[in-house]
Amino acid sequence: MTFRIRSAGMSDPGLKRPANEDSMLIDDDHSLWVVADGMGGHKNGAFASSQAVGCLAELTFEEDFDAALQRTADCIYAANQQIWNAEGGSEARGTMGTTIVSLLIRGQRFAILWVGDSRAYIYRRGGLFRLSTDHTHVQDLVDQGMLEPSEAEHHPMAHVLSRALGVQETVQVDIVEDTLEPGDIFLLCSDGLTGPVSEGTIREIVSANPPGEAVDKLIEAAHANGAPDNVSVALVAVESDS
């Protein structure tokens, strides 16, 4: 079985931030989509996220899934080192960084690679399922059984990252892999979407609209709920081409 891909994306500054620190890549030709949410103030955050996305944008890929996945992961590790080195002296290091979440598709296989709390979801068979796990201190407590998931959502430290690109000399990139099904819709987004907009609302919008319209409606939903942060959204719809 072969697939046809339709994608759309948008990055919006939101309603409270003076500038946008997020960066995105929508690369249908190479079947790679990326969202990165910079941190450390506008100049530093924008630099960090653009470094991460720029590294991936310059890749040339093999058709082989495993080789393409390895190159993508290697590039994310390299971006971490580039951001770390760019910060200069030891006192400045750790003051800027970025999350990253990416989707790679080859043939009938896909992979999600991520660091931080920008998320990946899949809409499949009527349900919206999260593919990534937030790299935050609060999520770590949930994973350790020290905090209930219901307590984590509105925890005052919910957005304090335990992992991000550029804040330490080494980083671990998490990866999940699976096979595609016709009708799959992938969502990559910064926490500027998932903070103000519920997963139920996200599911309703994604299920009822083609990618371009859904992206617009998701941004509108964030605005309707105050949009306190930059909002970046990428949607990738998979359709049967056979």
Backbone torsions as a table, in degrees:
resi	resn	phi	psi	omega
1	MET	NA	136.7	174.3
2	THR	-111.6	160.3	-174.4
3	PHE	-126.6	150.4	171.7
4	ARG	-108.6	135.6	-175.5
5	ILE	-111.9	133.3	170.4
6	ARG	-122.5	131.2	-178.7
7	SER	-138.0	161.8	176.6
8	ALA	-156.8	154.7	179.1
9	GLY	-158.0	157.8	178.5
10	MET	-155.9	142.6	173.4
11	SER	-122.0	127.6	-172.2
12	ASP	-127.6	139.8	-178.2
13	PRO	-69.8	-14.1	-174.8
14	GLY	80.5	-168.4	-173.1
15	LEU	-106.6	-7.9	-174.3
16	LYS	-117.3	-27.4	-175.9
17	ARG	-86.6	140.4	-178.8
18	PRO	-71.9	-21.5	-178.0
19	ALA	-150.8	170.7	-176.4
20	ASN	-104.6	120.3	178.2
21	GLU	-97.1	-3.6	179.9
22	ASP	-80.0	155.3	171.6
23	SER	-136.0	153.5	-177.5
24	MET	-139.9	157.5	170.8
25	LEU	-135.7	123.7	173.8
26	ILE	-118.9	99.9	-174.0
27	ASP	-123.4	82.9	-179.7
28	ASP	-64.5	-32.3	-177.2
29	ASP	-62.8	-37.4	-179.8
30	HIS	-105.4	6.7	178.3
31	SER	52.8	52.1	179.2
32	LEU	-137.5	130.6	-179.2
33	TRP	-134.7	137.4	-171.9
34	VAL	-140.9	141.1	169.4
35	VAL	-128.0	132.1	178.0
36	ALA	-132.8	134.0	-176.2
37	ASP	-115.0	104.2	-176.5
38	GLY	-73.8	154.5	179.9
39	MET	-140.0	151.7	177.9
40	GLY	113.8	22.8	-175.5
41	GLY	90.5	157.9	-169.7
42	HIS	-55.7	-51.7	-175.6
43	LYS	-61.7	-48.8	-177.9
44	ASN	-70.4	-43.3	-178.7
45	GLY	-64.7	-43.8	179.4
46	ALA	-64.8	-38.5	177.5
47	PHE	-63.0	-47.1	-176.7
48	ALA	-63.1	-46.9	-178.4
49	SER	-67.3	-37.6	179.8
50	SER	-69.7	-32.7	175.7
51	GLN	-63.6	-44.4	-178.7
52	ALA	-64.1	-47.5	-178.9
53	VAL	-69.4	-39.1	-179.2
54	GLY	-62.1	-37.6	178.0
55	CYS	-60.5	-44.8	-179.3
56	LEU	-70.9	-33.4	-179.3
57	ALA	-65.5	-23.7	-176.9
58	GLU	-91.3	-4.4	-178.2
59	LEU	-69.4	147.6	165.5
60	THR	-111.7	135.8	-169.0
61	PHE	-115.1	145.5	166.9
62	GLU	-80.4	161.0	175.6
63	GLU	-74.7	-26.0	179.9
64	ASP	-62.4	127.3	-175.3
65	PHE	-61.6	-49.5	-175.5
66	ASP	-63.4	-39.7	178.7
67	ALA	-67.3	-41.6	178.8
68	ALA	-65.2	-38.9	178.3
69	LEU	-64.0	-43.3	179.2
70	GLN	-62.5	-41.5	179.8
71	ARG	-66.0	-37.8	178.1
72	THR	-64.3	-46.4	178.9
73	ALA	-62.9	-43.9	179.1
74	ASP	-59.3	-38.3	-179.6
75	CYS	-66.5	-38.7	178.6
76	ILE	-65.7	-41.5	175.7
77	TYR	-61.8	-40.7	178.9
78	ALA	-64.9	-38.5	178.4
79	ALA	-63.2	-38.8	176.9
80	ASN	-58.2	-45.3	-179.4
81	GLN	-66.2	-39.5	179.3
82	GLN	-62.5	-43.6	179.9
83	ILE	-67.2	-42.8	178.8
84	TRP	-60.1	-46.5	-179.0
85	ASN	-67.4	-31.7	-176.8
86	ALA	-70.5	-17.4	-176.3
87	GLU	-77.8	-11.6	174.9
88	GLY	82.9	-130.4	-173.2
89	GLY	-66.5	165.3	-175.5
90	SER	-62.9	-30.5	-179.8
91	GLU	-68.0	-31.9	-178.5
92	ALA	-84.1	-21.8	-174.1
93	ARG	-67.1	142.1	-177.7
94	GLY	89.7	0.1	-178.2
95	THR	-92.0	-10.9	175.2
96	MET	-139.6	155.0	179.8
97	GLY	-175.1	-170.3	179.8
98	THR	-158.5	148.2	165.0
99	THR	-81.4	167.0	172.0
100	ILE	-154.4	138.9	171.1
101	VAL	-139.0	133.4	-175.1
102	SER	-137.9	152.3	176.1
103	LEU	-122.0	127.1	176.4
104	LEU	-119.8	131.3	177.8
105	ILE	-123.7	132.7	172.2
106	ARG	-140.4	119.6	179.5
107	GLY	60.4	-122.1	-179.5
108	GLN	-101.3	11.3	-176.7
109	ARG	-117.1	151.9	175.2
110	PHE	-139.8	159.7	175.2
111	ALA	-140.8	144.7	171.1
112	ILE	-111.1	129.6	176.3
113	LEU	-123.0	134.5	-177.6
114	TRP	-155.6	156.4	171.0
115	VAL	-142.3	126.5	178.7
116	GLY	103.1	-156.0	-174.4
117	ASP	-114.2	12.1	166.0
118	SER	-71.5	139.8	-165.7
119	ARG	-112.6	157.5	170.2
120	ALA	-122.4	132.2	175.6
121	TYR	-125.2	158.6	169.0
122	ILE	-128.5	131.4	171.2
123	TYR	-96.0	117.0	-175.9
124	ARG	-144.6	128.7	175.8
125	ARG	52.8	39.3	174.7
126	GLY	89.9	-5.5	-179.2
127	GLY	-117.5	152.0	175.5
128	LEU	-106.5	121.5	-174.9
129	PHE	-123.4	134.3	179.0
130	ARG	-81.8	129.0	-179.8
131	LEU	-95.6	-23.1	-178.5
132	SER	-106.1	159.5	174.3
133	THR	-117.3	130.2	-177.9
134	ASP	-60.8	134.5	172.3
135	HIS	-92.9	75.9	178.0
136	THR	-127.6	159.3	179.3
137	HIS	-64.4	-35.9	179.5
138	VAL	-66.7	-42.8	177.1
139	GLN	-63.5	-35.7	176.1
140	ASP	-59.8	-40.3	178.1
141	LEU	-65.5	-38.0	176.2
142	VAL	-63.3	-46.0	-178.9
143	ASP	-61.5	-30.5	-179.5
144	GLN	-86.7	-0.3	180.0
145	GLY	77.2	14.7	-177.9
146	MET	-94.5	-6.4	-178.7
147	LEU	-148.2	137.7	177.6
148	GLU	-76.6	144.3	177.9
149	PRO	-54.2	-36.1	179.6
150	SER	-66.3	-26.0	178.7
151	GLU	-81.6	-22.9	-173.4
152	ALA	-74.6	-34.5	-171.4
153	GLU	-55.7	-43.3	-176.6
154	HIS	-112.6	23.1	178.2
155	HIS	-65.4	139.8	-177.7
156	PRO	-62.4	-18.2	179.1
157	MET	-111.5	24.8	-173.7
158	ALA	-61.2	-26.9	-175.2
159	HIS	-105.1	13.1	176.0
160	VAL	-81.5	114.5	-172.6
161	LEU	-76.1	142.6	170.9
162	SER	-98.8	-11.5	-178.4
163	ARG	-153.4	135.4	175.7
164	ALA	-160.2	160.1	176.7
165	LEU	-73.8	135.6	171.4
166	GLY	92.1	-8.5	-176.6
167	VAL	-93.9	-14.6	172.8
168	GLN	-138.2	160.0	-175.7
169	GLU	-67.0	-30.4	176.9
170	THR	-124.0	155.1	-178.6
171	VAL	-148.3	154.6	175.5
172	GLN	-105.5	125.2	176.0
173	VAL	-94.8	125.2	176.6
174	ASP	-89.1	145.9	-175.8
175	ILE	-139.5	135.5	167.5
176	VAL	-125.1	144.4	-179.4
177	GLU	-128.8	150.7	175.7
178	ASP	-165.3	-177.2	178.2
179	THR	-106.3	151.6	-178.3
180	LEU	-78.8	153.8	168.5
181	GLU	-129.0	143.8	174.8
182	PRO	-57.0	136.3	-178.6
183	GLY	96.2	-9.1	175.9
184	ASP	-61.5	140.4	172.2
185	ILE	-130.8	122.6	178.6
186	PHE	-98.3	141.1	174.5
187	LEU	-123.4	122.9	169.1
188	LEU	-110.7	135.6	-177.0
189	CYS	-157.2	154.1	171.1
190	SER	-82.8	168.8	-178.5
191	ASP	-72.7	-3.5	171.8
192	GLY	-66.2	-19.1	173.7
193	LEU	-92.1	-51.7	-172.5
194	THR	-73.8	-17.2	174.4
195	GLY	-67.1	-59.4	-176.4
196	PRO	-85.6	-16.3	-173.7
197	VAL	-115.1	128.6	-177.8
198	SER	-71.5	156.7	177.7
199	GLU	-65.0	-30.7	176.5
200	GLY	-63.1	-43.7	177.9
201	THR	-66.3	-41.5	177.8
202	ILE	-59.2	-45.0	-179.9
203	ARG	-60.7	-44.1	-179.5
204	GLU	-61.0	-42.8	-178.0
205	ILE	-69.1	-46.3	-177.9
206	VAL	-63.6	-38.8	-175.9
207	SER	-74.3	-23.6	-170.1
208	ALA	-104.8	-0.5	-173.3
209	ASN	-139.6	148.6	171.6
210	PRO	-65.9	161.3	-171.0
211	PRO	-51.1	-47.5	-177.5
212	GLY	-60.8	-45.8	179.5
213	GLU	-69.5	-37.5	179.5
214	ALA	-63.3	-41.7	177.7
215	VAL	-58.7	-47.2	179.0
216	ASP	-58.6	-44.1	-176.8
217	LYS	-69.6	-34.1	176.5
218	LEU	-66.1	-42.4	176.2
219	ILE	-63.3	-42.7	178.0
220	GLU	-60.9	-39.0	178.8
221	ALA	-65.0	-38.9	176.0
222	ALA	-63.3	-42.8	178.4
223	HIS	-62.8	-40.9	-179.0
224	ALA	-62.9	-22.4	179.5
225	ASN	-107.3	22.5	172.5
226	GLY	100.0	-22.4	178.4
227	ALA	37.3	63.9	-176.3
228	PRO	-73.4	-10.2	-176.5
229	ASP	-132.9	168.1	171.7
230	ASN	-59.9	145.2	-176.2
231	VAL	-125.1	118.8	176.8
232	SER	-125.1	133.3	-174.1
233	VAL	-138.7	131.1	171.0
234	ALA	-128.4	131.4	178.0
235	LEU	-120.2	135.2	-179.0
236	VAL	-130.4	113.3	-178.5
237	ALA	-102.0	134.9	-177.5
238	VAL	-110.1	124.1	-179.5
239	GLU	-125.6	147.6	178.2
240	SER	-68.8	135.4	-180.0
241	ASP	-113.5	17.4	-176.4
242	SER	-116.5	NA	NA
